[in-house]
Each structure stands twice: as structure tokens, then as C-alpha cells.
Amino acid sequence: MLSTRPGRRRAAMAAVAALLTVTAACGGDSTSGGEDEDVTLHFTWWGNADRAELTEQAIDLFEEEHPGITIETSFSEFDAYWERMATQIAGGSAPDILQMDYRYVREYAERNVLREFGDDDVDTSAMAPGLLSAGEIDGVSYAIPMSQNTQALLYDPAAWAAAGEQAPGPDWTWADLEAGGRVVAEATGISAISDFGQIEDWFEVWLRQRGKTLYTDDGELGYTAEDVAEYWTFTNGLREAGIVTPADETATMDGSQANSPLAKQTSAAEFNYDSGLTAESWEIYGRELALAPFPSDSGELGQYAKPSMLICISQRSEHPEEAAQFIDFLLNDPEVGELLGTSRGMPANADIREAVGGALTGPPQLAFEFEQAVLPELADAPPPPPRGAGSVKAAFQRIYDDVIFGSTTPEEAAERFMSEAEQALAQ
């Protein structure tokens, strides 16, 4: 998957918000069928046809080994997935097994939509504890990571070389980004980097480098209006200097490749997740790209191992034991791991990730090597964000648009954002 930008997810956030009307009555005790009973499970996820084909092949392997269990599947694009999920849950017809986004784990768990995982339900011994925490709330696991990725700069090394500028790399700073970006923009005639001021994900890395967090353990904002104003003053200054994309282009960025300045070749770099470097990415972007870590002024990288997606069992499932069996197979079987490869990102199972990584070529190999290189510096994933976080994320983008179009100052915009964010979290 590519970036988690707010614009791409606005429809999804609205769908998740509909869950606020779903009461705890969605839950209820369920029991697994008898040993001799044939079981049918419904598994749903978001993705494309290529992912679907590989998933169906993995399901065929499971059904061969478990002849009494049938897995029915459905999938859709990201936004449509959450709209459909909200409808199904409200109507009491949630699937047995559902793919989950990190941002919505708490939302669904606190509405009693997700079943708790017991200690012995799924073998997670080959997964990093810091990654597993992304699916836990108060020490209870509601979602298990299927794959992992981390934040990165996706850039065109040829553009930086043509400008005579050293490529981004370890130990570079925000001042290096500004100085180098200015040279690249002047030499190439395009933006050095897509404007990253509207993206809360990248603001989070900026915060973590400064010893702060997006949310506290209590679900409150972990930063101040001054932090937001400082970030937006910096990014807006880059825009005014012609280093990042102009306002009219930035406003169209929605996470899709169709509206990516890097893909349109109007910028030479873009913050993303390393899973954005797929087998098809060089063809999509029209040239070979590379990965670099975030710049930092503090010596702290600020990045963390993030689940690119997780998997859950519905509270309404009548066959939770069989559902856990399937999840365990999907995440831990070596043959399935080899089959699925990096179709959902780097496997969360470290043993499978190492085996898969050794066979990769092209862009996925670069992504694997990048992740392995920065792994010692990656922090644990923070707990799932609180309810209302989706609205906060959307407000971050919307209000920054007012900054780049000159209708407000970074300081005024930061105060307005903090007010809206606090209201969203209080609902």
C-alpha cells in the first residue's frame, strides 16, 4: 500500500464514524461448532486483484490441510472496504475474519466488534513485541500484524545526481533537506520533494525526533499548538522557496498514484512508507527510485515498525477457534509466506520475512534491504490511536491547505487545528 494520507481516507473515516451508532449489542458470546461440524468462515480484506489471487491460493493450501473448513472471501478497494464494513457491522453480519488498519483498531475494539485473542490462539513468537503492541489495548490483543513497514523518503537518485547534490542518506538533517532540495529544484526545474506539511504521519516522525508523541497513553494529544506551528512554518517556508510542490498541486494529493507528484514526475522525492516501493513501482513512477531514512536534527530517527495491516476475528463469529487456526496458518506457514511474499508488505513473522527477503529482486529487494538497515533504530509501534483520530488526521490536511493558499498563518492555523482536534477526541 502507498501512503496513509488523509485525503485518501476521508470516505473511510466517515464510514468508521458510522460505527459510533453501533452499540455494545454488536457483541455477544459465540461458541465454536462441534469437532465433526463442517465450518464456513468469511474472510474479507482490502486490496487489488493481484493480492486477491495470491490470497485465494493461500486459502486453497489451508483448505487442503483442513478439509472441514471452507473460507469464503471478498475484497474491495480501501475506501469501499470500510464503507461496506460499517454497513455489515451495523446490520449484524460482520465477517468472521477481517483485515484491519492500525488507525481503526481501538475504534472497533471499544465498540465490541473485535474478539480478544487468547495467548495460545495464534503463534506470535516470531513477531517483534514492539510490532504486536500496535494491535493491543491495555495489554489485550485485538489485532495481529500481518506485515510491517516503516516511514521513508522515496526519491529519484538520478535527479539528485544530475543536480550534483549528494543523495539523501543516513545522518542527514532537515537543514540538508532544505539546502539539497533547493539545489535539486533549481537544477531540474521540478519540485525537489512533494509537500509533506499536510500529512500527519510525517508530522508524527518529526514529533518523535523531538521526544514527543502523536498521542499520550491516555489518548490525549501529545504535542502543542507551538509544535504544529513550527512544523507548518518550516514546510510552508520550503514551499515559498520553491523546494516543495506548489499549493495547487499539493491540494490534489490524496494518496493515490494518479495524484502523486513523484509519479507525475513533477517532484523528485516524496515521503512514503517503504512498502510503496513495489515490484511495479519503477514502471509506475517512470524511473528507478531509491529509499532513504527521514532527516533528523536530534540523532533520533523517529521512525517505527508499523503494521501495514492487521487481522482480527469478529466478536460475532460462531467459529473463533477455526478462525484463529486460519490466521495462524496465514501468518506462520512457510509455504504460504513464500506464496504471499510482500503482497501485504514485509511479513510480520521475522523468520518468513528473512526467507522471503532473500529471494526478492528489484524494488522489493531495495525495500527489504532498507528496512533491515534501519531496523536497529526503529522504535516500538505506539498503541492504536484513540477514537476520533481519523477526524484529527483529516483536519490536519484540511487546515494546512489554508496555510499554503495564504488564507491564514501557520500560528493561527495551528491554534484552530488544536481546537478541532481536541473536540474530535472528546466526542
Salt bridges, closest charged atoms under 4 A:
ASP101 OD2 - ARG9 NH1 3.09
GLU110 OE2 - ARG106 NH1 3.36
GLU110 OE1 - ARG387 NE 3.08
ASP156 OD2 - ARG287 NE 3.19
GLU178 OE2 - ARG182 NH2 3.67
GLU200 OE1 - ARG103 NH2 3.20
ASP201 OD1 - LYS393 NZ 2.18
ASP227 OD2 - LYS212 NZ 2.80
GLU240 OE2 - ARG239 NH2 3.98
GLU249 OE2 - LYS264 NZ 3.70
GLU270 OE2 - ARG5 NH2 3.51
ASP402 OD2 - ARG416 NH2 2.59
GLU420 OE1 - ARG398 NH2 2.60
